[in-house]
Amino acid sequence: MSVMNETIQGLGLVPVVVLNDAKDAVPLAKALCDGGLPVAEVTFRTDAAEESIRQIAQAFPKMLVGAGTVLTIDQVDRAVAAGAKFIVAPGFDPEIVDYCISKDIPVYPGVVTPSELAQAVKRGLKVVKFFPAEAYGGVSTIKALAAPYPMVKFMPTGGVNLKNLKNYLECDKIAACGGSWMVKGDLIKAGAFDEICKLTADAVALAKEIRG
Ligand code: 3PG
């Protein structure tokens, strides 16, 4: 397993962040770090993503900041130039995956079917995103997919929260769980970074309890 995959698996949780205003980036990153989770997937669903990644990477060089919802090669380039250390995509786009592999950029494309997983395995990926996790059957689907593909681990996101986290993290086929439950948009908008820090610490404590 690559260093990046090991780090993500060690953390066990990847907050999926939507930032509408780059001014929130550093306080958000600080709340995550203070809560014990120095990792963030900043999604390219907003125009503020690139600048947010840049500010987080500058303020917290050791933090694992990555880009999510990456849909184009141009976004890969912009994210990496801004300081993103990994790329996450909601689906399996061979062009994006091959581009990242050719540039040695850790990439986590979304898969939900054996056919998509076959494409990921063929390219040597060891960890893939499983999205949208709850809608596609959650842990039971992951276990079924892992049977013929034991060399792959999954990063489920989409509907993962504090209530079902235990069920996911107990499965040894899961590298880490992604989600927005500790970094909800309304909390960011309200500047409730203490609450974000608390929700993060709760998630980290639960992950430690489950995984030891
Ligand atoms: C993602 O982009 O990975 C998901 O939208 C996060 O899903 P959640 O908001 O249900 O946690």
py3Dmol code that shows the C-alpha trace and the ligand (Angstrom):
import py3Dmol

protein = """\
ATOM      1  CA  MET A   1       0.000   0.000   0.000  1.00  0.00           C
ATOM      2  CA  SER A   2       1.239   3.507  -0.815  1.00  0.00           C
ATOM      3  CA  VAL A   3       2.140   5.979   1.923  1.00  0.00           C
ATOM      4  CA  MET A   4      -0.935   8.032   1.050  1.00  0.00           C
ATOM      5  CA  ASN A   5      -3.233   5.018   1.323  1.00  0.00           C
ATOM      6  CA  GLU A   6      -1.669   4.056   4.638  1.00  0.00           C
ATOM      7  CA  THR A   7      -2.089   7.588   5.974  1.00  0.00           C
ATOM      8  CA  ILE A   8      -5.740   7.709   4.936  1.00  0.00           C
ATOM      9  CA  GLN A   9      -6.361   4.282   6.423  1.00  0.00           C
ATOM     10  CA  GLY A  10      -4.581   5.350   9.623  1.00  0.00           C
ATOM     11  CA  LEU A  11      -6.833   8.396   9.927  1.00  0.00           C
ATOM     12  CA  GLY A  12      -9.919   6.310   9.128  1.00  0.00           C
ATOM     13  CA  LEU A  13     -12.027   9.386   8.354  1.00  0.00           C
ATOM     14  CA  VAL A  14     -11.997  11.907   5.516  1.00  0.00           C
ATOM     15  CA  PRO A  15     -14.164  15.003   6.008  1.00  0.00           C
ATOM     16  CA  VAL A  16     -15.818  16.064   2.753  1.00  0.00           C
ATOM     17  CA  VAL A  17     -15.890  19.851   2.781  1.00  0.00           C
ATOM     18  CA  VAL A  18     -17.860  22.285   0.632  1.00  0.00           C
ATOM     19  CA  LEU A  19     -16.503  25.800   1.060  1.00  0.00           C
ATOM     20  CA  ASN A  20     -18.452  28.657  -0.499  1.00  0.00           C
ATOM     21  CA  ASP A  21     -15.997  31.273   0.665  1.00  0.00           C
ATOM     22  CA  ALA A  22     -12.227  30.798   0.886  1.00  0.00           C
ATOM     23  CA  LYS A  23     -12.148  32.939   4.026  1.00  0.00           C
ATOM     24  CA  ASP A  24     -13.585  29.930   5.876  1.00  0.00           C
ATOM     25  CA  ALA A  25     -10.827  27.584   4.701  1.00  0.00           C
ATOM     26  CA  VAL A  26      -8.184  28.188   7.362  1.00  0.00           C
ATOM     27  CA  PRO A  27     -10.599  28.303  10.357  1.00  0.00           C
ATOM     28  CA  LEU A  28     -12.182  25.098   9.054  1.00  0.00           C
ATOM     29  CA  ALA A  29      -8.810  23.386   8.657  1.00  0.00           C
ATOM     30  CA  LYS A  30      -7.824  24.509  12.159  1.00  0.00           C
ATOM     31  CA  ALA A  31     -11.065  23.078  13.591  1.00  0.00           C
ATOM     32  CA  LEU A  32     -10.374  19.734  11.909  1.00  0.00           C
ATOM     33  CA  CYS A  33      -6.755  19.651  13.101  1.00  0.00           C
ATOM     34  CA  ASP A  34      -7.747  20.682  16.645  1.00  0.00           C
ATOM     35  CA  GLY A  35     -10.386  17.947  16.571  1.00  0.00           C
ATOM     36  CA  GLY A  36      -7.662  15.425  15.770  1.00  0.00           C
ATOM     37  CA  LEU A  37      -8.306  14.993  12.065  1.00  0.00           C
ATOM     38  CA  PRO A  38      -5.614  16.627   9.901  1.00  0.00           C
ATOM     39  CA  VAL A  39      -7.251  15.707   6.587  1.00  0.00           C
ATOM     40  CA  ALA A  40      -9.849  17.310   4.305  1.00  0.00           C
ATOM     41  CA  GLU A  41     -11.331  16.631   0.907  1.00  0.00           C
ATOM     42  CA  VAL A  42     -12.246  20.077  -0.419  1.00  0.00           C
ATOM     43  CA  THR A  43     -14.758  19.621  -3.187  1.00  0.00           C
ATOM     44  CA  PHE A  44     -14.658  21.435  -6.506  1.00  0.00           C
ATOM     45  CA  ARG A  45     -18.405  21.976  -6.241  1.00  0.00           C
ATOM     46  CA  THR A  46     -17.733  25.614  -5.521  1.00  0.00           C
ATOM     47  CA  ASP A  47     -15.570  28.292  -7.098  1.00  0.00           C
ATOM     48  CA  ALA A  48     -13.828  28.754  -3.743  1.00  0.00           C
ATOM     49  CA  ALA A  49     -12.308  25.246  -3.789  1.00  0.00           C
ATOM     50  CA  GLU A  50      -9.003  26.068  -5.471  1.00  0.00           C
ATOM     51  CA  GLU A  51      -8.237  29.102  -3.294  1.00  0.00           C
ATOM     52  CA  SER A  52      -9.381  27.214  -0.180  1.00  0.00           C
ATOM     53  CA  ILE A  53      -6.960  24.381  -0.917  1.00  0.00           C
ATOM     54  CA  ARG A  54      -4.174  26.920  -1.480  1.00  0.00           C
ATOM     55  CA  GLN A  55      -4.803  28.628   1.853  1.00  0.00           C
ATOM     56  CA  ILE A  56      -5.083  25.365   3.794  1.00  0.00           C
ATOM     57  CA  ALA A  57      -1.900  23.977   2.221  1.00  0.00           C
ATOM     58  CA  GLN A  58      -0.027  27.160   3.124  1.00  0.00           C
ATOM     59  CA  ALA A  59      -1.354  27.465   6.671  1.00  0.00           C
ATOM     60  CA  PHE A  60      -1.128  23.748   7.502  1.00  0.00           C
ATOM     61  CA  PRO A  61       1.612  22.222   5.348  1.00  0.00           C
ATOM     62  CA  LYS A  62       1.445  18.921   7.209  1.00  0.00           C
ATOM     63  CA  MET A  63      -2.306  18.578   6.797  1.00  0.00           C
ATOM     64  CA  LEU A  64      -3.498  16.128   4.169  1.00  0.00           C
ATOM     65  CA  VAL A  65      -5.575  18.401   1.972  1.00  0.00           C
ATOM     66  CA  GLY A  66      -7.062  16.912  -1.166  1.00  0.00           C
ATOM     67  CA  ALA A  67      -9.542  17.879  -3.853  1.00  0.00           C
ATOM     68  CA  GLY A  68     -12.920  16.201  -4.251  1.00  0.00           C
ATOM     69  CA  THR A  69     -15.585  16.177  -6.953  1.00  0.00           C
ATOM     70  CA  VAL A  70     -12.820  16.524  -9.531  1.00  0.00           C
ATOM     71  CA  LEU A  71     -14.447  16.203 -12.938  1.00  0.00           C
ATOM     72  CA  THR A  72     -11.831  17.501 -15.387  1.00  0.00           C
ATOM     73  CA  ILE A  73      -8.099  17.325 -16.064  1.00  0.00           C
ATOM     74  CA  ASP A  74      -7.966  21.099 -15.690  1.00  0.00           C
ATOM     75  CA  GLN A  75      -9.321  20.745 -12.149  1.00  0.00           C
ATOM     76  CA  VAL A  76      -6.664  18.112 -11.371  1.00  0.00           C
ATOM     77  CA  ASP A  77      -3.948  20.540 -12.493  1.00  0.00           C
ATOM     78  CA  ARG A  78      -5.430  23.482 -10.600  1.00  0.00           C
ATOM     79  CA  ALA A  79      -5.961  21.442  -7.439  1.00  0.00           C
ATOM     80  CA  VAL A  80      -2.423  20.067  -7.433  1.00  0.00           C
ATOM     81  CA  ALA A  81      -0.906  23.479  -8.216  1.00  0.00           C
ATOM     82  CA  ALA A  82      -2.846  24.858  -5.247  1.00  0.00           C
ATOM     83  CA  GLY A  83      -1.384  22.173  -2.981  1.00  0.00           C
ATOM     84  CA  ALA A  84      -3.828  19.258  -3.144  1.00  0.00           C
ATOM     85  CA  LYS A  85      -2.099  16.028  -2.171  1.00  0.00           C
ATOM     86  CA  PHE A  86      -4.785  13.700  -3.507  1.00  0.00           C
ATOM     87  CA  ILE A  87      -7.661  13.718  -5.973  1.00  0.00           C
ATOM     88  CA  VAL A  88     -11.126  12.259  -5.427  1.00  0.00           C
ATOM     89  CA  ALA A  89     -13.716  11.864  -8.177  1.00  0.00           C
ATOM     90  CA  PRO A  90     -17.352  10.817  -7.759  1.00  0.00           C
ATOM     91  CA  GLY A  91     -17.181   8.359 -10.661  1.00  0.00           C
ATOM     92  CA  PHE A  92     -14.653   6.333 -12.624  1.00  0.00           C
ATOM     93  CA  ASP A  93     -13.416   8.590 -15.413  1.00  0.00           C
ATOM     94  CA  PRO A  94     -10.540   6.700 -17.113  1.00  0.00           C
ATOM     95  CA  GLU A  95      -9.082   9.915 -18.497  1.00  0.00           C
ATOM     96  CA  ILE A  96      -8.758  11.498 -15.073  1.00  0.00           C
ATOM     97  CA  VAL A  97      -7.512   8.311 -13.425  1.00  0.00           C
ATOM     98  CA  ASP A  98      -4.880   7.687 -16.112  1.00  0.00           C
ATOM     99  CA  TYR A  99      -3.747  11.305 -16.009  1.00  0.00           C
ATOM    100  CA  CYS A 100      -3.282  11.184 -12.215  1.00  0.00           C
ATOM    101  CA  ILE A 101      -1.424   7.863 -12.423  1.00  0.00           C
ATOM    102  CA  SER A 102       0.887   9.247 -15.120  1.00  0.00           C
ATOM    103  CA  LYS A 103       1.724  12.182 -12.831  1.00  0.00           C
ATOM    104  CA  ASP A 104       2.026  10.088  -9.648  1.00  0.00           C
ATOM    105  CA  ILE A 105      -0.904  11.892  -8.058  1.00  0.00           C
ATOM    106  CA  PRO A 106      -2.845   9.697  -5.605  1.00  0.00           C
ATOM    107  CA  VAL A 107      -6.349   9.304  -7.042  1.00  0.00           C
ATOM    108  CA  TYR A 108      -9.532   7.858  -5.567  1.00  0.00           C
ATOM    109  CA  PRO A 109     -12.222   7.450  -8.232  1.00  0.00           C
ATOM    110  CA  GLY A 110     -15.751   6.492  -7.292  1.00  0.00           C
ATOM    111  CA  VAL A 111     -16.881   2.959  -8.097  1.00  0.00           C
ATOM    112  CA  VAL A 112     -20.052   1.055  -7.292  1.00  0.00           C
ATOM    113  CA  THR A 113     -20.062  -1.841  -9.775  1.00  0.00           C
ATOM    114  CA  PRO A 114     -17.760  -4.808 -10.512  1.00  0.00           C
ATOM    115  CA  SER A 115     -17.157  -3.395 -14.007  1.00  0.00           C
ATOM    116  CA  GLU A 116     -15.850  -0.113 -12.604  1.00  0.00           C
ATOM    117  CA  LEU A 117     -13.836  -1.945  -9.991  1.00  0.00           C
ATOM    118  CA  ALA A 118     -12.258  -4.088 -12.726  1.00  0.00           C
ATOM    119  CA  GLN A 119     -11.040  -0.897 -14.411  1.00  0.00           C
ATOM    120  CA  ALA A 120      -9.542   0.337 -11.138  1.00  0.00           C
ATOM    121  CA  VAL A 121      -7.833  -2.996 -10.426  1.00  0.00           C
ATOM    122  CA  LYS A 122      -6.425  -3.124 -13.954  1.00  0.00           C
ATOM    123  CA  ARG A 123      -4.727   0.199 -13.220  1.00  0.00           C
ATOM    124  CA  GLY A 124      -3.298  -1.025  -9.933  1.00  0.00           C
ATOM    125  CA  LEU A 125      -5.432   1.129  -7.632  1.00  0.00           C
ATOM    126  CA  LYS A 126      -5.559  -0.263  -4.108  1.00  0.00           C
ATOM    127  CA  VAL A 127      -8.136   2.100  -2.607  1.00  0.00           C
ATOM    128  CA  VAL A 128     -11.253   3.406  -4.357  1.00  0.00           C
ATOM    129  CA  LYS A 129     -14.109   5.630  -3.309  1.00  0.00           C
ATOM    130  CA  PHE A 130     -17.473   3.868  -2.949  1.00  0.00           C
ATOM    131  CA  PHE A 131     -20.061   6.519  -3.731  1.00  0.00           C
ATOM    132  CA  PRO A 132     -22.917   7.053  -2.982  1.00  0.00           C
ATOM    133  CA  ALA A 133     -22.384   4.480  -0.279  1.00  0.00           C
ATOM    134  CA  GLU A 134     -25.723   4.212   1.496  1.00  0.00           C
ATOM    135  CA  ALA A 135     -27.757   4.405  -1.714  1.00  0.00           C
ATOM    136  CA  TYR A 136     -25.713   1.551  -3.219  1.00  0.00           C
ATOM    137  CA  GLY A 137     -26.115  -0.873  -0.354  1.00  0.00           C
ATOM    138  CA  GLY A 138     -23.423   0.216   2.103  1.00  0.00           C
ATOM    139  CA  VAL A 139     -21.265  -2.384   3.812  1.00  0.00           C
ATOM    140  CA  SER A 140     -23.005  -5.426   2.312  1.00  0.00           C
ATOM    141  CA  THR A 141     -22.265  -4.235  -1.220  1.00  0.00           C
ATOM    142  CA  ILE A 142     -18.666  -3.466  -0.267  1.00  0.00           C
ATOM    143  CA  LYS A 143     -18.249  -6.995   1.145  1.00  0.00           C
ATOM    144  CA  ALA A 144     -19.766  -8.521  -1.990  1.00  0.00           C
ATOM    145  CA  LEU A 145     -17.483  -6.465  -4.268  1.00  0.00           C
ATOM    146  CA  ALA A 146     -14.429  -7.280  -2.148  1.00  0.00           C
ATOM    147  CA  ALA A 147     -14.925 -11.033  -2.541  1.00  0.00           C
ATOM    148  CA  PRO A 148     -13.650 -11.216  -6.146  1.00  0.00           C
ATOM    149  CA  TYR A 149     -11.364  -8.206  -5.665  1.00  0.00           C
ATOM    150  CA  PRO A 150      -9.570  -8.836  -2.349  1.00  0.00           C
ATOM    151  CA  MET A 151      -6.707  -6.524  -3.333  1.00  0.00           C
ATOM    152  CA  VAL A 152      -8.857  -3.397  -3.080  1.00  0.00           C
ATOM    153  CA  LYS A 153     -10.086  -1.369  -0.116  1.00  0.00           C
ATOM    154  CA  PHE A 154     -12.920   1.110  -0.139  1.00  0.00           C
ATOM    155  CA  MET A 155     -13.554   4.659   1.002  1.00  0.00           C
ATOM    156  CA  PRO A 156     -17.348   4.880   1.348  1.00  0.00           C
ATOM    157  CA  THR A 157     -18.963   8.316   1.240  1.00  0.00           C
ATOM    158  CA  GLY A 158     -22.523   9.462   0.801  1.00  0.00           C
ATOM    159  CA  GLY A 159     -24.825   8.917   3.751  1.00  0.00           C
ATOM    160  CA  VAL A 160     -22.116   7.934   6.234  1.00  0.00           C
ATOM    161  CA  ASN A 161     -22.602   9.551   9.635  1.00  0.00           C
ATOM    162  CA  LEU A 162     -21.949   9.059  13.343  1.00  0.00           C
ATOM    163  CA  LYS A 163     -24.859   6.584  13.584  1.00  0.00           C
ATOM    164  CA  ASN A 164     -23.680   4.120  10.933  1.00  0.00           C
ATOM    165  CA  LEU A 165     -19.928   4.779  11.194  1.00  0.00           C
ATOM    166  CA  LYS A 166     -19.354   1.753  13.445  1.00  0.00           C
ATOM    167  CA  ASN A 167     -20.921  -0.570  10.901  1.00  0.00           C
ATOM    168  CA  TYR A 168     -18.602   0.736   8.185  1.00  0.00           C
ATOM    169  CA  LEU A 169     -15.357   1.003  10.131  1.00  0.00           C
ATOM    170  CA  GLU A 170     -15.700  -2.503  11.545  1.00  0.00           C
ATOM    171  CA  CYS A 171     -15.387  -3.887   8.013  1.00  0.00           C
ATOM    172  CA  ASP A 172     -11.763  -4.659   7.217  1.00  0.00           C
ATOM    173  CA  LYS A 173     -12.371  -3.907   3.535  1.00  0.00           C
ATOM    174  CA  ILE A 174     -12.868  -0.251   4.364  1.00  0.00           C
ATOM    175  CA  ALA A 175      -9.810   1.998   4.401  1.00  0.00           C
ATOM    176  CA  ALA A 176     -11.597   5.110   5.644  1.00  0.00           C
ATOM    177  CA  CYS A 177     -15.043   6.675   5.702  1.00  0.00           C
ATOM    178  CA  GLY A 178     -15.724   9.983   4.003  1.00  0.00           C
ATOM    179  CA  GLY A 179     -18.519  12.333   4.848  1.00  0.00           C
ATOM    180  CA  SER A 180     -19.764  15.792   5.557  1.00  0.00           C
ATOM    181  CA  TRP A 181     -21.496  15.172   8.873  1.00  0.00           C
ATOM    182  CA  MET A 182     -18.830  16.954  10.946  1.00  0.00           C
ATOM    183  CA  VAL A 183     -18.415  19.820   8.478  1.00  0.00           C
ATOM    184  CA  LYS A 184     -22.009  20.653   7.518  1.00  0.00           C
ATOM    185  CA  GLY A 185     -22.471  23.715   5.313  1.00  0.00           C
ATOM    186  CA  ASP A 186     -24.746  25.486   7.798  1.00  0.00           C
ATOM    187  CA  LEU A 187     -22.096  25.187  10.513  1.00  0.00           C
ATOM    188  CA  ILE A 188     -19.425  26.615   8.211  1.00  0.00           C
ATOM    189  CA  LYS A 189     -21.771  29.427   7.138  1.00  0.00           C
ATOM    190  CA  ALA A 190     -22.517  30.261  10.765  1.00  0.00           C
ATOM    191  CA  GLY A 191     -18.805  30.262  11.628  1.00  0.00           C
ATOM    192  CA  ALA A 192     -19.484  27.511  14.178  1.00  0.00           C
ATOM    193  CA  PHE A 193     -15.920  26.207  14.087  1.00  0.00           C
ATOM    194  CA  ASP A 194     -15.996  25.159  17.765  1.00  0.00           C
ATOM    195  CA  GLU A 195     -18.966  22.919  16.983  1.00  0.00           C
ATOM    196  CA  ILE A 196     -17.136  21.520  13.926  1.00  0.00           C
ATOM    197  CA  CYS A 197     -14.133  20.827  16.146  1.00  0.00           C
ATOM    198  CA  LYS A 198     -16.366  19.030  18.665  1.00  0.00           C
ATOM    199  CA  LEU A 199     -18.133  16.935  15.998  1.00  0.00           C
ATOM    200  CA  THR A 200     -14.725  16.061  14.562  1.00  0.00           C
ATOM    201  CA  ALA A 201     -13.365  15.032  17.951  1.00  0.00           C
ATOM    202  CA  ASP A 202     -16.485  12.874  18.514  1.00  0.00           C
ATOM    203  CA  ALA A 203     -15.946  11.126  15.175  1.00  0.00           C
ATOM    204  CA  VAL A 204     -12.232  10.632  15.879  1.00  0.00           C
ATOM    205  CA  ALA A 205     -13.013   9.176  19.322  1.00  0.00           C
ATOM    206  CA  LEU A 206     -15.535   6.766  17.859  1.00  0.00           C
ATOM    207  CA  ALA A 207     -13.141   5.709  15.101  1.00  0.00           C
ATOM    208  CA  LYS A 208     -10.429   5.022  17.711  1.00  0.00           C
ATOM    209  CA  GLU A 209     -12.888   3.034  19.819  1.00  0.00           C
ATOM    210  CA  ILE A 210     -13.847   0.893  16.822  1.00  0.00           C
ATOM    211  CA  ARG A 211     -10.405   0.400  15.330  1.00  0.00           C
ATOM    212  CA  GLY A 212      -8.295   0.567  18.466  1.00  0.00           C
TER     213      GLY A 212
END
"""
ligand_1 = """\
11
3PG
C -19.269 13.094 -1.195
O -19.088 13.975 -1.987
O -18.429 12.234 -0.956
C -20.579 13.044 -0.517
O -21.446 13.988 -1.040
C -20.532 13.204 0.942
O -21.720 12.676 1.332
P -22.487 13.083 2.651
O -22.790 14.546 2.528
O -23.711 12.222 2.667
O -21.581 12.797 3.813
"""
view = py3Dmol.view(width=600, height=400)
view.addModel(protein, "pdb")
view.setStyle({"model": 0}, {"cartoon": {"style": "trace"}})
view.addModel(ligand_1, "xyz")
view.setStyle({"model": 1}, {"stick": {}})
view.zoomTo()
view.show()
